[in-house]
Amino acid sequence: MSMKITDRRKAEHGVLLCQLDHLQDLVGRKTPREVLAAVVETIARAGERLTSTDDGLLYPALARVIGRRFPLLQKSEAALEELHQLVAQIRSGSFDETTVSAFVERLRAHLEREIHDVFVLAEELLPTEELASMSNWDAHHVYVVNAERQRRQGDASGDVPVGVPDAESADDRPSRRIKCAGSLA
C-alpha cells in the first residue's frame, strides 16, 4: 500500500518544525531583519505549497464527512488567516523580532494541531485507500508544473489558459492558506 497523505504530511510538517526552530534561533541571535524576512518567506512558501494540496484533497474529504463548520476545521482556517496576516506584515517591512516570534509560535501551533488532531481525525474517518490516493506526489507535482507552464505561456501571450486557475482566485480563497507572493498553498 502507498503512503497515506497523513503520513506524508507528518514528515513534511516535521521539516517545517525544524525550520521554525532555526528561525527562532536566528531571532534569539539578533539576526538582521532582512535575513529574518527571507527565512519567513521561505517557510511561508513551503507551507503554502502544502496547503494547496490539503485545500484540494484532504480538507474537502474531511468536510464531506464532518461538515465545513466542524470546530477543528474552523480553527485551522482561522489559524491560517492569522498566519497570512503575520506574513503580510513581515513582507511589508513593518515588523520586528516579536512579529517573527509570533509567526513561529502560531505556525508551530497550527502544524502540531494538524499532526495530532486533524490527521488523526482523517485517519479515523477516511478510508485508508482514499488517504493513500491523495498522497501521489508525482501526479500532484506534474499537475502543478504543467499548470505553471500554462500560466507562463498565457502570461506571455496575454491570455489566461483555459482550466488553469489564476493566482488571484486561488490566493483569495478564505480557507486553508498561508498567502505568499508569487506562489503557492
Backbone hydrogen bonds, N-H to C=O, Kabsch-Sander energy under -0.5 kcal/mol:
donor,donor_aa,acceptor,acceptor_aa,energy
5,I,131,L,-1.8
8,R,4,K,-2.3
9,R,5,I,-3.0
10,K,6,T,-2.0
11,A,7,D,-1.9
12,E,8,R,-2.4
13,H,9,R,-3.2
14,G,10,K,-1.9
15,V,11,A,-1.5
16,L,12,E,-2.0
17,L,13,H,-2.6
18,C,14,G,-1.8
19,Q,15,V,-2.1
20,L,16,L,-2.4
21,D,17,L,-1.9
22,H,18,C,-2.0
23,L,19,Q,-2.5
24,Q,20,L,-2.6
25,D,21,D,-2.0
26,L,22,H,-2.3
27,V,23,L,-2.2
28,G,24,Q,-2.1
29,R,25,D,-1.3
30,K,27,V,-1.7
31,T,26,L,-2.0
35,V,32,P,-0.7
36,L,32,P,-2.1
37,A,33,R,-2.9
38,A,34,E,-1.8
39,V,35,V,-2.4
40,V,36,L,-2.7
41,E,37,A,-2.4
42,T,38,A,-2.1
43,I,39,V,-2.4
44,A,40,V,-3.1
45,R,41,E,-2.6
46,A,42,T,-1.9
47,G,43,I,-2.7
48,E,44,A,-2.5
49,R,45,R,-2.0
50,L,46,A,-1.8
51,T,47,G,-2.2
52,S,48,E,-1.6
52,S,185,A,-9.9
53,T,49,R,-1.0
53,T,50,L,-0.5
53,T,185,A,-0.6
54,D,50,L,-1.8
55,D,51,T,-3.1
56,G,52,S,-1.5
57,L,53,T,-1.9
58,L,53,T,-0.5
59,Y,54,D,-2.2
61,A,57,L,-1.7
62,L,58,L,-2.4
63,A,59,Y,-2.9
64,R,60,P,-2.0
65,V,61,A,-1.0
65,V,62,L,-0.7
66,I,62,L,-3.0
67,G,63,A,-2.1
70,F,67,G,-1.5
73,L,70,F,-0.8
74,Q,70,F,-2.3
75,K,71,P,-2.6
76,S,72,L,-1.9
77,E,73,L,-2.1
78,A,74,Q,-2.3
79,A,75,K,-2.4
80,L,76,S,-2.2
81,E,77,E,-1.8
82,E,78,A,-2.1
83,L,79,A,-2.3
84,H,80,L,-2.4
85,Q,81,E,-2.0
86,L,82,E,-2.1
87,V,83,L,-2.8
88,A,84,H,-2.4
89,Q,85,Q,-2.1
90,I,86,L,-2.3
91,R,87,V,-2.8
92,S,88,A,-1.8
93,G,89,Q,-0.6
93,G,90,I,-1.1
94,S,89,Q,-0.9
95,F,93,G,-1.3
100,V,96,D,-1.7
101,S,97,E,-2.7
102,A,98,T,-2.2
103,F,99,T,-2.2
104,V,100,V,-2.4
105,E,101,S,-2.7
106,R,102,A,-2.9
107,L,103,F,-2.7
108,R,104,V,-2.5
109,A,105,E,-2.3
110,H,106,R,-2.3
111,L,107,L,-2.9
112,E,108,R,-2.6
113,R,109,A,-2.3
114,E,110,H,-2.4
115,I,111,L,-2.7
116,H,112,E,-2.9
117,D,113,R,-2.2
118,V,113,R,-1.8
119,F,114,E,-3.2
121,L,117,D,-2.5
122,A,118,V,-2.6
123,E,119,F,-2.2
124,E,120,V,-1.6
125,L,121,L,-2.2
126,L,122,A,-2.8
131,L,127,P,-2.2
132,A,128,T,-2.4
133,S,129,E,-2.1
134,M,130,E,-1.3
135,S,132,A,-1.3
136,N,133,S,-0.8
137,W,135,S,-1.7
140,H,136,N,-2.1
141,H,137,W,-3.3
142,V,138,D,-2.5
143,Y,139,A,-2.2
144,V,140,H,-2.6
145,V,141,H,-2.8
146,N,142,V,-2.6
147,A,143,Y,-2.5
148,E,144,V,-2.3
149,R,145,V,-2.4
150,Q,146,N,-2.5
151,R,147,A,-2.3
152,R,148,E,-2.5
153,Q,149,R,-2.5
154,G,150,Q,-2.5
155,D,151,R,-2.7
156,A,152,R,-2.4
157,S,153,Q,-1.6
158,G,154,G,-1.5
159,D,154,G,-1.1
164,V,161,P,-1.5
170,A,166,D,-1.8
171,D,167,A,-2.5
172,D,168,E,-2.0
173,R,170,A,-0.8
179,K,177,R,-0.6
183,S,180,C,-1.5
185,A,48,E,-0.7
